Amino acid sequence: MATSRLRPQEQTHSRQRNLAGKARIHRLLKDALPPAAFELAVGSYYGLRRATGLGPGRGRVLPDFLVIGAAKCGTTSLFDWICMNPCVARPSTDGRQRKELLFFDYNFHRGADWYRGHFPLESERREFEREHGQPPLTGEATASYLTGHWVPERVRQVTPDAKLIVTLRNPVDRAYSAFQMSRREGLEECESFEEAIALEDERLAGELERVYRDRRYNPPLPPPLGYWSYLHRSRYSDHVARWLELFPREQILFLKFEDLVADPHGALDQVHTFLGLPPHRPSELRKLNAATYNDMNPETRARLLEHFRPYNQRLHELTGIDFGWDA
């Protein structure tokens, strides 16, 4: 009996239709079910796939490193530079290269098997090691991980040995840059930065309470925390302290955004040494996600410098690094 086979282009279209259908069902369930019931339903689905040998993570590795933030601190550029090294493999989804997987904050309910599905096969790693004398590394960069309240605990649970890379920017500049991005993307109704930061505590109160109350809580995407947390995400010491409770200091590399801008090759050399990668200096390191906007009001800047001063001092105590932002 004759059988019909799809041509490669038809197979691609079929996979895309299937993925679109699954995404649509996922959104409908998330809108219709309470958070706990939605988490149970999705977890059961991926657990069943894993139990029947159909899980997407079969035979795949977990990341060797994570660039965990902070947002608006050069994570996209840095990850792009790291992946220029021939001994680094990017994560992917359906053949498309990825940077940000949002697993440990927004997608944790999908399970570690789903997460593995984005990384290379163990057989590919062994083959690369046979040919090149060392295994390739793989990782991802999700800028919201640093400030995600339950993320350190989840990373410790799934991939405790992953090396962690943190890029930090003058908190005043980071907050202002985040505001400008929210304005560009139509997520911020306040016309002035001053109005937005005045409203921040009121806007975030309910969301922060939900996050702190339930370690299983998966916030909506994007949540208020994602686009109105200008000062909250810039209080680095509050977030770094949670990571250092669970991970030794030597497992975390801290980089200054200002150093990435002034000496990108020097910063990349530090990353290669930290990860144990062979030296690799691309002829050009592209600057990604750069934007231009008006300068901040000097009075606002002076006020925020004082606001962040105790947090910066605490960060110095935690990391042993004087970032020099208080001058």
ZIURHU-V588001 format. One record per run of one state. SS is the DSSP state (hx for helix, st for strand, lp for the rest). FROM is the first residue (numbers start at 0). TO is the last residue. If there is no record, write none. Layout:
ss=[SS;SS]
from=[FROM;FROM]
to=[TO;TO]
This chain:
ss=[lp;hx;lp;hx;lp;st;lp;st;lp;hx;lp;st;lp;st;lp;st;lp;hx;lp;hx;lp;st;hx;lp;st;lp;hx;lp;st;lp;hx;lp;hx;lp;hx;lp;hx;lp;hx;lp;hx;st;hx;lp;hx;lp;hx;lp]
from=[0;7;32;34;51;59;60;64;69;74;82;87;90;91;93;95;97;107;110;111;116;120;121;132;136;141;150;158;162;168;170;184;192;213;223;227;231;234;235;246;248;251;256;262;263;275;297;319]
to=[6;31;33;50;58;59;63;68;73;81;86;89;90;92;94;96;106;109;110;115;119;120;131;135;140;149;157;161;167;169;183;191;212;222;226;230;233;234;245;247;250;255;261;262;274;296;318;326]
